[in-house]
Amino acid sequence: MDIRDLQGYGSFFMTIFLVVMLYGYIIHLYRSEKKGERDYEKYGRIALDDEVTSTPVEDKPASKRENEKEKK
């Protein structure tokens, strides 16, 4: 077994690993959107609605805003 064989096996297993990671990430996004934790379609509109006057994607809860003001 020479270095070319090891490189071939390495690239094959790396490709399989990255495909599994990609599908895992897609499933994570799908499940979190179904649970209502986040709406990822809002983030897709960021590139289309890119103006100074556009509304934020997510509004920070009042408690987080107050904590940030107290820290400053």
PDB file of N, H, CA, C and O in Angstrom:
ATOM      1  N   MET A   1       0.861  -1.172   0.000  1.00  0.00           N
ATOM      2  CA  MET A   1       0.000   0.000   0.000  1.00  0.00           C
ATOM      3  C   MET A   1       0.910   1.239   0.000  1.00  0.00           C
ATOM      4  O   MET A   1       1.664   1.471   0.945  1.00  0.00           O
ATOM      5  N   ASP A   2       0.824   2.001  -1.048  1.00  0.00           N
ATOM      6  H   ASP A   2       0.212   1.812  -1.816  1.00  0.00           H
ATOM      7  CA  ASP A   2       1.661   3.200  -1.139  1.00  0.00           C
ATOM      8  C   ASP A   2       0.841   4.450  -0.812  1.00  0.00           C
ATOM      9  O   ASP A   2      -0.327   4.356  -0.434  1.00  0.00           O
ATOM     10  N   ILE A   3       1.467   5.617  -0.960  1.00  0.00           N
ATOM     11  H   ILE A   3       2.416   5.693  -1.267  1.00  0.00           H
ATOM     12  CA  ILE A   3       0.840   6.881  -0.552  1.00  0.00           C
ATOM     13  C   ILE A   3      -0.389   7.208  -1.393  1.00  0.00           C
ATOM     14  O   ILE A   3      -1.330   7.822  -0.889  1.00  0.00           O
ATOM     15  N   ARG A   4      -0.400   6.813  -2.664  1.00  0.00           N
ATOM     16  H   ARG A   4       0.365   6.315  -3.074  1.00  0.00           H
ATOM     17  CA  ARG A   4      -1.557   7.105  -3.517  1.00  0.00           C
ATOM     18  C   ARG A   4      -2.800   6.344  -3.057  1.00  0.00           C
ATOM     19  O   ARG A   4      -3.913   6.867  -3.119  1.00  0.00           O
ATOM     20  N   ASP A   5      -2.609   5.143  -2.611  1.00  0.00           N
ATOM     21  H   ASP A   5      -1.705   4.718  -2.561  1.00  0.00           H
ATOM     22  CA  ASP A   5      -3.744   4.380  -2.085  1.00  0.00           C
ATOM     23  C   ASP A   5      -4.297   5.045  -0.819  1.00  0.00           C
ATOM     24  O   ASP A   5      -5.511   5.164  -0.652  1.00  0.00           O
ATOM     25  N   LEU A   6      -3.404   5.471   0.061  1.00  0.00           N
ATOM     26  H   LEU A   6      -2.418   5.374  -0.075  1.00  0.00           H
ATOM     27  CA  LEU A   6      -3.834   6.141   1.288  1.00  0.00           C
ATOM     28  C   LEU A   6      -4.552   7.454   0.981  1.00  0.00           C
ATOM     29  O   LEU A   6      -5.545   7.785   1.629  1.00  0.00           O
ATOM     30  N   GLN A   7      -4.053   8.202  -0.004  1.00  0.00           N
ATOM     31  H   GLN A   7      -3.246   7.933  -0.530  1.00  0.00           H
ATOM     32  CA  GLN A   7      -4.714   9.447  -0.386  1.00  0.00           C
ATOM     33  C   GLN A   7      -6.099   9.170  -0.965  1.00  0.00           C
ATOM     34  O   GLN A   7      -7.048   9.912  -0.709  1.00  0.00           O
ATOM     35  N   GLY A   8      -6.206   8.099  -1.743  1.00  0.00           N
ATOM     36  H   GLY A   8      -5.436   7.496  -1.951  1.00  0.00           H
ATOM     37  CA  GLY A   8      -7.510   7.740  -2.313  1.00  0.00           C
ATOM     38  C   GLY A   8      -8.510   7.365  -1.242  1.00  0.00           C
ATOM     39  O   GLY A   8      -9.654   7.822  -1.257  1.00  0.00           O
ATOM     40  N   TYR A   9      -8.068   6.518  -0.299  1.00  0.00           N
ATOM     41  H   TYR A   9      -7.140   6.148  -0.287  1.00  0.00           H
ATOM     42  CA  TYR A   9      -8.958   6.135   0.798  1.00  0.00           C
ATOM     43  C   TYR A   9      -9.315   7.345   1.670  1.00  0.00           C
ATOM     44  O   TYR A   9     -10.458   7.505   2.098  1.00  0.00           O
ATOM     45  N   GLY A  10      -8.321   8.181   1.919  1.00  0.00           N
ATOM     46  H   GLY A  10      -7.392   8.051   1.572  1.00  0.00           H
ATOM     47  CA  GLY A  10      -8.560   9.370   2.734  1.00  0.00           C
ATOM     48  C   GLY A  10      -9.576  10.305   2.099  1.00  0.00           C
ATOM     49  O   GLY A  10     -10.477  10.797   2.779  1.00  0.00           O
ATOM     50  N   SER A  11      -9.441  10.553   0.807  1.00  0.00           N
ATOM     51  H   SER A  11      -8.709  10.153   0.255  1.00  0.00           H
ATOM     52  CA  SER A  11     -10.392  11.446   0.139  1.00  0.00           C
ATOM     53  C   SER A  11     -11.785  10.826   0.071  1.00  0.00           C
ATOM     54  O   SER A  11     -12.784  11.536   0.181  1.00  0.00           O
ATOM     55  N   PHE A  12     -11.858   9.517  -0.108  1.00  0.00           N
ATOM     56  H   PHE A  12     -11.047   8.940  -0.197  1.00  0.00           H
ATOM     57  CA  PHE A  12     -13.153   8.852  -0.135  1.00  0.00           C
ATOM     58  C   PHE A  12     -13.862   8.972   1.213  1.00  0.00           C
ATOM     59  O   PHE A  12     -15.035   9.338   1.272  1.00  0.00           O
ATOM     60  N   PHE A  13     -13.147   8.662   2.293  1.00  0.00           N
ATOM     61  H   PHE A  13     -12.194   8.364   2.246  1.00  0.00           H
ATOM     62  CA  PHE A  13     -13.760   8.726   3.613  1.00  0.00           C
ATOM     63  C   PHE A  13     -14.053  10.172   4.031  1.00  0.00           C
ATOM     64  O   PHE A  13     -15.031  10.418   4.737  1.00  0.00           O
ATOM     65  N   MET A  14     -13.237  11.110   3.613  1.00  0.00           N
ATOM     66  H   MET A  14     -12.443  10.910   3.039  1.00  0.00           H
ATOM     67  CA  MET A  14     -13.495  12.519   3.913  1.00  0.00           C
ATOM     68  C   MET A  14     -14.764  12.978   3.188  1.00  0.00           C
ATOM     69  O   MET A  14     -15.571  13.716   3.754  1.00  0.00           O
ATOM     70  N   THR A  15     -14.938  12.544   1.943  1.00  0.00           N
ATOM     71  H   THR A  15     -14.282  11.945   1.483  1.00  0.00           H
ATOM     72  CA  THR A  15     -16.150  12.892   1.204  1.00  0.00           C
ATOM     73  C   THR A  15     -17.382  12.317   1.876  1.00  0.00           C
ATOM     74  O   THR A  15     -18.391  13.008   2.014  1.00  0.00           O
ATOM     75  N   ILE A  16     -17.317  11.073   2.291  1.00  0.00           N
ATOM     76  H   ILE A  16     -16.497  10.511   2.179  1.00  0.00           H
ATOM     77  CA  ILE A  16     -18.441  10.443   2.987  1.00  0.00           C
ATOM     78  C   ILE A  16     -18.731  11.186   4.292  1.00  0.00           C
ATOM     79  O   ILE A  16     -19.891  11.444   4.611  1.00  0.00           O
ATOM     80  N   PHE A  17     -17.695  11.529   5.039  1.00  0.00           N
ATOM     81  H   PHE A  17     -16.752  11.320   4.779  1.00  0.00           H
ATOM     82  CA  PHE A  17     -17.863  12.258   6.296  1.00  0.00           C
ATOM     83  C   PHE A  17     -18.531  13.610   6.066  1.00  0.00           C
ATOM     84  O   PHE A  17     -19.445  13.981   6.802  1.00  0.00           O
ATOM     85  N   LEU A  18     -18.082  14.347   5.052  1.00  0.00           N
ATOM     86  H   LEU A  18     -17.339  14.046   4.455  1.00  0.00           H
ATOM     87  CA  LEU A  18     -18.659  15.661   4.786  1.00  0.00           C
ATOM     88  C   LEU A  18     -20.104  15.568   4.309  1.00  0.00           C
ATOM     89  O   LEU A  18     -20.912  16.443   4.621  1.00  0.00           O
ATOM     90  N   VAL A  19     -20.438  14.524   3.560  1.00  0.00           N
ATOM     91  H   VAL A  19     -19.781  13.814   3.306  1.00  0.00           H
ATOM     92  CA  VAL A  19     -21.824  14.332   3.128  1.00  0.00           C
ATOM     93  C   VAL A  19     -22.715  14.048   4.326  1.00  0.00           C
ATOM     94  O   VAL A  19     -23.823  14.578   4.411  1.00  0.00           O
ATOM     95  N   VAL A  20     -22.250  13.226   5.247  1.00  0.00           N
ATOM     96  H   VAL A  20     -21.350  12.796   5.178  1.00  0.00           H
ATOM     97  CA  VAL A  20     -23.020  12.926   6.460  1.00  0.00           C
ATOM     98  C   VAL A  20     -23.205  14.194   7.296  1.00  0.00           C
ATOM     99  O   VAL A  20     -24.288  14.433   7.830  1.00  0.00           O
ATOM    100  N   MET A  21     -22.157  15.001   7.410  1.00  0.00           N
ATOM    101  H   MET A  21     -21.277  14.807   6.976  1.00  0.00           H
ATOM    102  CA  MET A  21     -22.267  16.254   8.157  1.00  0.00           C
ATOM    103  C   MET A  21     -23.255  17.210   7.487  1.00  0.00           C
ATOM    104  O   MET A  21     -24.034  17.869   8.176  1.00  0.00           O
ATOM    105  N   LEU A  22     -23.235  17.295   6.171  1.00  0.00           N
ATOM    106  H   LEU A  22     -22.602  16.760   5.611  1.00  0.00           H
ATOM    107  CA  LEU A  22     -24.157  18.160   5.447  1.00  0.00           C
ATOM    108  C   LEU A  22     -25.601  17.737   5.672  1.00  0.00           C
ATOM    109  O   LEU A  22     -26.455  18.573   5.967  1.00  0.00           O
ATOM    110  N   TYR A  23     -25.878  16.439   5.534  1.00  0.00           N
ATOM    111  H   TYR A  23     -25.184  15.760   5.295  1.00  0.00           H
ATOM    112  CA  TYR A  23     -27.242  15.964   5.762  1.00  0.00           C
ATOM    113  C   TYR A  23     -27.667  16.149   7.213  1.00  0.00           C
ATOM    114  O   TYR A  23     -28.832  16.445   7.478  1.00  0.00           O
ATOM    115  N   GLY A  24     -26.747  15.982   8.155  1.00  0.00           N
ATOM    116  H   GLY A  24     -25.800  15.742   7.940  1.00  0.00           H
ATOM    117  CA  GLY A  24     -27.063  16.227   9.558  1.00  0.00           C
ATOM    118  C   GLY A  24     -27.428  17.683   9.806  1.00  0.00           C
ATOM    119  O   GLY A  24     -28.343  17.975  10.575  1.00  0.00           O
ATOM    120  N   TYR A  25     -26.715  18.593   9.159  1.00  0.00           N
ATOM    121  H   TYR A  25     -25.971  18.356   8.534  1.00  0.00           H
ATOM    122  CA  TYR A  25     -27.009  20.014   9.302  1.00  0.00           C
ATOM    123  C   TYR A  25     -28.360  20.355   8.684  1.00  0.00           C
ATOM    124  O   TYR A  25     -29.125  21.137   9.248  1.00  0.00           O
ATOM    125  N   ILE A  26     -28.651  19.774   7.535  1.00  0.00           N
ATOM    126  H   ILE A  26     -28.029  19.138   7.077  1.00  0.00           H
ATOM    127  CA  ILE A  26     -29.947  20.015   6.892  1.00  0.00           C
ATOM    128  C   ILE A  26     -31.083  19.503   7.774  1.00  0.00           C
ATOM    129  O   ILE A  26     -32.110  20.169   7.912  1.00  0.00           O
ATOM    130  N   ILE A  27     -30.906  18.342   8.361  1.00  0.00           N
ATOM    131  H   ILE A  27     -30.073  17.802   8.248  1.00  0.00           H
ATOM    132  CA  ILE A  27     -31.931  17.791   9.261  1.00  0.00           C
ATOM    133  C   ILE A  27     -32.088  18.678  10.492  1.00  0.00           C
ATOM    134  O   ILE A  27     -33.207  18.900  10.956  1.00  0.00           O
ATOM    135  N   HIS A  28     -30.973  19.189  11.026  1.00  0.00           N
ATOM    136  H   HIS A  28     -30.064  19.008  10.649  1.00  0.00           H
ATOM    137  CA  HIS A  28     -31.036  20.096  12.177  1.00  0.00           C
ATOM    138  C   HIS A  28     -31.840  21.352  11.829  1.00  0.00           C
ATOM    139  O   HIS A  28     -32.701  21.771  12.603  1.00  0.00           O
ATOM    140  N   LEU A  29     -31.564  21.950  10.674  1.00  0.00           N
ATOM    141  H   LEU A  29     -30.864  21.609  10.046  1.00  0.00           H
ATOM    142  CA  LEU A  29     -32.307  23.142  10.257  1.00  0.00           C
ATOM    143  C   LEU A  29     -33.788  22.837  10.097  1.00  0.00           C
ATOM    144  O   LEU A  29     -34.633  23.623  10.526  1.00  0.00           O
ATOM    145  N   TYR A  30     -34.109  21.710   9.488  1.00  0.00           N
ATOM    146  H   TYR A  30     -33.423  21.071   9.140  1.00  0.00           H
ATOM    147  CA  TYR A  30     -35.497  21.332   9.259  1.00  0.00           C
ATOM    148  C   TYR A  30     -36.228  21.123  10.580  1.00  0.00           C
ATOM    149  O   TYR A  30     -37.348  21.604  10.753  1.00  0.00           O
ATOM    150  N   ARG A  31     -35.603  20.413  11.509  1.00  0.00           N
ATOM    151  H   ARG A  31     -34.693  20.023  11.368  1.00  0.00           H
ATOM    152  CA  ARG A  31     -36.255  20.141  12.793  1.00  0.00           C
ATOM    153  C   ARG A  31     -36.440  21.403  13.624  1.00  0.00           C
ATOM    154  O   ARG A  31     -37.489  21.587  14.242  1.00  0.00           O
ATOM    155  N   SER A  32     -35.443  22.265  13.645  1.00  0.00           N
ATOM    156  H   SER A  32     -34.591  22.116  13.143  1.00  0.00           H
ATOM    157  CA  SER A  32     -35.574  23.482  14.455  1.00  0.00           C
ATOM    158  C   SER A  32     -36.616  24.426  13.863  1.00  0.00           C
ATOM    159  O   SER A  32     -37.267  25.169  14.598  1.00  0.00           O
ATOM    160  N   GLU A  33     -36.779  24.404  12.553  1.00  0.00           N
ATOM    161  H   GLU A  33     -36.251  23.800  11.956  1.00  0.00           H
ATOM    162  CA  GLU A  33     -37.826  25.230  11.960  1.00  0.00           C
ATOM    163  C   GLU A  33     -39.205  24.642  12.236  1.00  0.00           C
ATOM    164  O   GLU A  33     -40.162  25.386  12.451  1.00  0.00           O
ATOM    165  N   LYS A  34     -39.315  23.321  12.233  1.00  0.00           N
ATOM    166  H   LYS A  34     -38.538  22.717  12.058  1.00  0.00           H
ATOM    167  CA  LYS A  34     -40.602  22.683  12.533  1.00  0.00           C
ATOM    168  C   LYS A  34     -41.005  22.890  13.986  1.00  0.00           C
ATOM    169  O   LYS A  34     -42.192  23.029  14.283  1.00  0.00           O
ATOM    170  N   LYS A  35     -40.035  22.913  14.896  1.00  0.00           N
ATOM    171  H   LYS A  35     -39.071  22.800  14.654  1.00  0.00           H
ATOM    172  CA  LYS A  35     -40.330  23.136  16.306  1.00  0.00           C
ATOM    173  C   LYS A  35     -40.696  24.581  16.587  1.00  0.00           C
ATOM    174  O   LYS A  35     -41.265  24.886  17.635  1.00  0.00           O
ATOM    175  N   GLY A  36     -40.377  25.471  15.665  1.00  0.00           N
ATOM    176  H   GLY A  36     -39.914  25.224  14.813  1.00  0.00           H
ATOM    177  CA  GLY A  36     -40.680  26.879  15.850  1.00  0.00           C
ATOM    178  C   GLY A  36     -39.591  27.652  16.560  1.00  0.00           C
ATOM    179  O   GLY A  36     -39.820  28.778  17.001  1.00  0.00           O
ATOM    180  N   GLU A  37     -38.405  27.064  16.677  1.00  0.00           N
ATOM    181  H   GLU A  37     -38.220  26.150  16.318  1.00  0.00           H
ATOM    182  CA  GLU A  37     -37.315  27.757  17.347  1.00  0.00           C
ATOM    183  C   GLU A  37     -36.802  28.929  16.514  1.00  0.00           C
ATOM    184  O   GLU A  37     -36.524  29.999  17.055  1.00  0.00           O
ATOM    185  N   ARG A  38     -36.677  28.736  15.215  1.00  0.00           N
ATOM    186  H   ARG A  38     -36.904  27.866  14.775  1.00  0.00           H
ATOM    187  CA  ARG A  38     -36.209  29.786  14.307  1.00  0.00           C
ATOM    188  C   ARG A  38     -36.901  29.654  12.967  1.00  0.00           C
ATOM    189  O   ARG A  38     -37.330  28.573  12.562  1.00  0.00           O
ATOM    190  N   ASP A  39     -36.998  30.795  12.289  1.00  0.00           N
ATOM    191  H   ASP A  39     -36.650  31.673  12.618  1.00  0.00           H
ATOM    192  CA  ASP A  39     -37.536  30.818  10.936  1.00  0.00           C
ATOM    193  C   ASP A  39     -36.401  31.211  10.004  1.00  0.00           C
ATOM    194  O   ASP A  39     -36.083  32.392   9.863  1.00  0.00           O
ATOM    195  N   TYR A  40     -35.796  30.217   9.371  1.00  0.00           N
ATOM    196  H   TYR A  40     -36.055  29.258   9.486  1.00  0.00           H
ATOM    197  CA  TYR A  40     -34.616  30.467   8.557  1.00  0.00           C
ATOM    198  C   TYR A  40     -34.956  31.146   7.234  1.00  0.00           C
ATOM    199  O   TYR A  40     -34.052  31.639   6.559  1.00  0.00           O
ATOM    200  N   GLU A  41     -36.209  31.188   6.851  1.00  0.00           N
ATOM    201  H   GLU A  41     -36.943  30.788   7.400  1.00  0.00           H
ATOM    202  CA  GLU A  41     -36.574  31.897   5.633  1.00  0.00           C
ATOM    203  C   GLU A  41     -36.396  33.400   5.811  1.00  0.00           C
ATOM    204  O   GLU A  41     -36.153  34.116   4.839  1.00  0.00           O
ATOM    205  N   LYS A  42     -36.516  33.882   7.048  1.00  0.00           N
ATOM    206  H   LYS A  42     -36.713  33.300   7.838  1.00  0.00           H
ATOM    207  CA  LYS A  42     -36.262  35.300   7.310  1.00  0.00           C
ATOM    208  C   LYS A  42     -34.818  35.660   6.993  1.00  0.00           C
ATOM    209  O   LYS A  42     -34.545  36.729   6.446  1.00  0.00           O
ATOM    210  N   TYR A  43     -33.901  34.772   7.335  1.00  0.00           N
ATOM    211  H   TYR A  43     -34.124  33.904   7.779  1.00  0.00           H
ATOM    212  CA  TYR A  43     -32.496  35.040   7.079  1.00  0.00           C
ATOM    213  C   TYR A  43     -32.190  35.014   5.584  1.00  0.00           C
ATOM    214  O   TYR A  43     -31.248  35.670   5.140  1.00  0.00           O
ATOM    215  N   GLY A  44     -32.953  34.282   4.815  1.00  0.00           N
ATOM    216  H   GLY A  44     -33.719  33.749   5.175  1.00  0.00           H
ATOM    217  CA  GLY A  44     -32.760  34.251   3.375  1.00  0.00           C
ATOM    218  C   GLY A  44     -33.144  35.554   2.709  1.00  0.00           C
ATOM    219  O   GLY A  44     -32.660  35.868   1.622  1.00  0.00           O
ATOM    220  N   ARG A  45     -34.011  36.313   3.355  1.00  0.00           N
ATOM    221  H   ARG A  45     -34.404  36.058   4.239  1.00  0.00           H
ATOM    222  CA  ARG A  45     -34.440  37.590   2.796  1.00  0.00           C
ATOM    223  C   ARG A  45     -33.475  38.733   3.100  1.00  0.00           C
ATOM    224  O   ARG A  45     -33.671  39.843   2.606  1.00  0.00           O
ATOM    225  N   ILE A  46     -32.446  38.491   3.895  1.00  0.00           N
ATOM    226  H   ILE A  46     -32.287  37.589   4.297  1.00  0.00           H
ATOM    227  CA  ILE A  46     -31.511  39.552   4.258  1.00  0.00           C
ATOM    228  C   ILE A  46     -30.832  40.119   3.015  1.00  0.00           C
ATOM    229  O   ILE A  46     -30.703  41.337   2.891  1.00  0.00           O
ATOM    230  N   ALA A  47     -30.404  39.280   2.112  1.00  0.00           N
ATOM    231  H   ALA A  47     -30.509  38.290   2.213  1.00  0.00           H
ATOM    232  CA  ALA A  47     -29.707  39.757   0.914  1.00  0.00           C
ATOM    233  C   ALA A  47     -30.641  40.529  -0.007  1.00  0.00           C
ATOM    234  O   ALA A  47     -30.202  41.444  -0.703  1.00  0.00           O
ATOM    235  N   LEU A  48     -31.913  40.177  -0.023  1.00  0.00           N
ATOM    236  H   LEU A  48     -32.270  39.434   0.542  1.00  0.00           H
ATOM    237  CA  LEU A  48     -32.852  40.857  -0.897  1.00  0.00           C
ATOM    238  C   LEU A  48     -33.331  42.183  -0.319  1.00  0.00           C
ATOM    239  O   LEU A  48     -33.566  43.136  -1.062  1.00  0.00           O
ATOM    240  N   ASP A  49     -33.473  42.249   0.983  1.00  0.00           N
ATOM    241  H   ASP A  49     -33.282  41.475   1.587  1.00  0.00           H
ATOM    242  CA  ASP A  49     -33.981  43.444   1.646  1.00  0.00           C
ATOM    243  C   ASP A  49     -32.841  44.097   2.415  1.00  0.00           C
ATOM    244  O   ASP A  49     -32.781  44.017   3.642  1.00  0.00           O
ATOM    245  N   ASP A  50     -31.944  44.738   1.687  1.00  0.00           N
ATOM    246  H   ASP A  50     -31.993  44.803   0.691  1.00  0.00           H
ATOM    247  CA  ASP A  50     -30.729  45.291   2.286  1.00  0.00           C
ATOM    248  C   ASP A  50     -30.755  46.807   2.201  1.00  0.00           C
ATOM    249  O   ASP A  50     -30.077  47.413   1.371  1.00  0.00           O
ATOM    250  N   GLU A  51     -31.547  47.404   3.074  1.00  0.00           N
ATOM    251  H   GLU A  51     -32.098  46.912   3.748  1.00  0.00           H
ATOM    252  CA  GLU A  51     -31.616  48.859   3.143  1.00  0.00           C
ATOM    253  C   GLU A  51     -31.469  49.292   4.595  1.00  0.00           C
ATOM    254  O   GLU A  51     -31.670  48.503   5.517  1.00  0.00           O
ATOM    255  N   VAL A  52     -31.121  50.542   4.778  1.00  0.00           N
ATOM    256  H   VAL A  52     -30.957  51.183   4.028  1.00  0.00           H
ATOM    257  CA  VAL A  52     -30.938  51.074   6.128  1.00  0.00           C
ATOM    258  C   VAL A  52     -32.268  51.110   6.868  1.00  0.00           C
ATOM    259  O   VAL A  52     -32.307  50.903   8.081  1.00  0.00           O
ATOM    260  N   THR A  53     -33.346  51.370   6.157  1.00  0.00           N
ATOM    261  H   THR A  53     -33.314  51.539   5.172  1.00  0.00           H
ATOM    262  CA  THR A  53     -34.651  51.520   6.797  1.00  0.00           C
ATOM    263  C   THR A  53     -35.384  50.196   6.988  1.00  0.00           C
ATOM    264  O   THR A  53     -36.475  50.186   7.559  1.00  0.00           O
ATOM    265  N   SER A  54     -34.820  49.075   6.527  1.00  0.00           N
ATOM    266  H   SER A  54     -33.935  49.082   6.063  1.00  0.00           H
ATOM    267  CA  SER A  54     -35.520  47.800   6.673  1.00  0.00           C
ATOM    268  C   SER A  54     -35.516  47.343   8.128  1.00  0.00           C
ATOM    269  O   SER A  54     -34.623  47.691   8.901  1.00  0.00           O
ATOM    270  N   THR A  55     -36.519  46.565   8.484  1.00  0.00           N
ATOM    271  H   THR A  55     -37.245  46.282   7.857  1.00  0.00           H
ATOM    272  CA  THR A  55     -36.666  46.106   9.866  1.00  0.00           C
ATOM    273  C   THR A  55     -35.685  44.979  10.163  1.00  0.00           C
ATOM    274  O   THR A  55     -35.302  44.239   9.256  1.00  0.00           O
ATOM    275  N   PRO A  56     -35.273  44.839  11.420  1.00  0.00           N
ATOM    276  CA  PRO A  56     -34.367  43.742  11.783  1.00  0.00           C
ATOM    277  C   PRO A  56     -35.045  42.388  11.615  1.00  0.00           C
ATOM    278  O   PRO A  56     -36.270  42.281  11.675  1.00  0.00           O
ATOM    279  N   VAL A  57     -34.239  41.366  11.408  1.00  0.00           N
ATOM    280  H   VAL A  57     -33.244  41.453  11.360  1.00  0.00           H
ATOM    281  CA  VAL A  57     -34.772  40.016  11.247  1.00  0.00           C
ATOM    282  C   VAL A  57     -35.344  39.526  12.564  1.00  0.00           C
ATOM    283  O   VAL A  57     -36.452  38.990  12.602  1.00  0.00           O
ATOM    284  N   GLU A  58     -34.597  39.704  13.640  1.00  0.00           N
ATOM    285  H   GLU A  58     -33.697  40.139  13.609  1.00  0.00           H
ATOM    286  CA  GLU A  58     -35.059  39.306  14.969  1.00  0.00           C
ATOM    287  C   GLU A  58     -34.918  40.501  15.901  1.00  0.00           C
ATOM    288  O   GLU A  58     -33.896  41.187  15.902  1.00  0.00           O
ATOM    289  N   ASP A  59     -35.945  40.737  16.683  1.00  0.00           N
ATOM    290  H   ASP A  59     -36.776  40.179  16.682  1.00  0.00           H
ATOM    291  CA  ASP A  59     -35.877  41.789  17.684  1.00  0.00           C
ATOM    292  C   ASP A  59     -35.380  41.184  18.982  1.00  0.00           C
ATOM    293  O   ASP A  59     -35.835  40.118  19.395  1.00  0.00           O
ATOM    294  N   LYS A  60     -34.449  41.864  19.619  1.00  0.00           N
ATOM    295  H   LYS A  60     -34.079  42.731  19.284  1.00  0.00           H
ATOM    296  CA  LYS A  60     -33.941  41.366  20.897  1.00  0.00           C
ATOM    297  C   LYS A  60     -35.013  41.523  21.957  1.00  0.00           C
ATOM    298  O   LYS A  60     -35.703  42.542  21.987  1.00  0.00           O
ATOM    299  N   PRO A  61     -35.165  40.534  22.830  1.00  0.00           N
ATOM    300  CA  PRO A  61     -36.109  40.691  23.943  1.00  0.00           C
ATOM    301  C   PRO A  61     -35.710  41.863  24.830  1.00  0.00           C
ATOM    302  O   PRO A  61     -34.538  42.235  24.892  1.00  0.00           O
ATOM    303  N   ALA A  62     -36.681  42.432  25.505  1.00  0.00           N
ATOM    304  H   ALA A  62     -37.632  42.130  25.454  1.00  0.00           H
ATOM    305  CA  ALA A  62     -36.442  43.608  26.337  1.00  0.00           C
ATOM    306  C   ALA A  62     -35.411  43.330  27.425  1.00  0.00           C
ATOM    307  O   ALA A  62     -34.617  44.210  27.758  1.00  0.00           O
ATOM    308  N   SER A  63     -35.408  42.131  27.978  1.00  0.00           N
ATOM    309  H   SER A  63     -36.052  41.416  27.708  1.00  0.00           H
ATOM    310  CA  SER A  63     -34.462  41.827  29.053  1.00  0.00           C
ATOM    311  C   SER A  63     -33.024  41.870  28.551  1.00  0.00           C
ATOM    312  O   SER A  63     -32.140  42.323  29.278  1.00  0.00           O
ATOM    313  N   LYS A  64     -32.768  41.412  27.333  1.00  0.00           N
ATOM    314  H   LYS A  64     -33.486  41.044  26.742  1.00  0.00           H
ATOM    315  CA  LYS A  64     -31.410  41.464  26.796  1.00  0.00           C
ATOM    316  C   LYS A  64     -30.989  42.898  26.514  1.00  0.00           C
ATOM    317  O   LYS A  64     -29.832  43.262  26.725  1.00  0.00           O
ATOM    318  N   ARG A  65     -31.918  43.707  26.040  1.00  0.00           N
ATOM    319  H   ARG A  65     -32.858  43.412  25.868  1.00  0.00           H
ATOM    320  CA  ARG A  65     -31.594  45.107  25.779  1.00  0.00           C
ATOM    321  C   ARG A  65     -31.232  45.823  27.077  1.00  0.00           C
ATOM    322  O   ARG A  65     -30.290  46.615  27.116  1.00  0.00           O
ATOM    323  N   GLU A  66     -31.980  45.544  28.131  1.00  0.00           N
ATOM    324  H   GLU A  66     -32.746  44.901  28.100  1.00  0.00           H
ATOM    325  CA  GLU A  66     -31.707  46.184  29.419  1.00  0.00           C
ATOM    326  C   GLU A  66     -30.353  45.741  29.970  1.00  0.00           C
ATOM    327  O   GLU A  66     -29.616  46.551  30.531  1.00  0.00           O
ATOM    328  N   ASN A  67     -30.027  44.464  29.811  1.00  0.00           N
ATOM    329  H   ASN A  67     -30.626  43.806  29.355  1.00  0.00           H
ATOM    330  CA  ASN A  67     -28.737  43.963  30.289  1.00  0.00           C
ATOM    331  C   ASN A  67     -27.587  44.613  29.543  1.00  0.00           C
ATOM    332  O   ASN A  67     -26.553  44.914  30.141  1.00  0.00           O
ATOM    333  N   GLU A  68     -27.750  44.835  28.246  1.00  0.00           N
ATOM    334  H   GLU A  68     -28.589  44.591  27.760  1.00  0.00           H
ATOM    335  CA  GLU A  68     -26.680  45.458  27.469  1.00  0.00           C
ATOM    336  C   GLU A  68     -26.514  46.925  27.877  1.00  0.00           C
ATOM    337  O   GLU A  68     -25.393  47.433  27.904  1.00  0.00           O
ATOM    338  N   LYS A  69     -27.605  47.602  28.190  1.00  0.00           N
ATOM    339  H   LYS A  69     -28.516  47.189  28.169  1.00  0.00           H
ATOM    340  CA  LYS A  69     -27.499  49.000  28.610  1.00  0.00           C
ATOM    341  C   LYS A  69     -26.809  49.104  29.970  1.00  0.00           C
ATOM    342  O   LYS A  69     -26.036  50.031  30.210  1.00  0.00           O
ATOM    343  N   GLU A  70     -27.093  48.145  30.858  1.00  0.00           N
ATOM    344  H   GLU A  70     -27.722  47.392  30.662  1.00  0.00           H
ATOM    345  CA  GLU A  70     -26.488  48.182  32.187  1.00  0.00           C
ATOM    346  C   GLU A  70     -24.988  47.912  32.118  1.00  0.00           C
ATOM    347  O   GLU A  70     -24.226  48.457  32.917  1.00  0.00           O
ATOM    348  N   LYS A  71     -24.560  47.088  31.187  1.00  0.00           N
ATOM    349  H   LYS A  71     -25.179  46.645  30.538  1.00  0.00           H
ATOM    350  CA  LYS A  71     -23.131  46.748  31.066  1.00  0.00           C
ATOM    351  C   LYS A  71     -22.322  47.933  30.557  1.00  0.00           C
ATOM    352  O   LYS A  71     -21.133  48.040  30.855  1.00  0.00           O
ATOM    353  N   LYS A  72     -22.935  48.808  29.809  1.00  0.00           N
ATOM    354  H   LYS A  72     -23.901  48.722  29.567  1.00  0.00           H
ATOM    355  CA  LYS A  72     -22.191  49.949  29.240  1.00  0.00           C
ATOM    356  C   LYS A  72     -22.012  51.041  30.218  1.00  0.00           C
ATOM    357  O   LYS A  72     -21.411  52.066  29.896  1.00  0.00           O
TER     358      LYS A  72
END
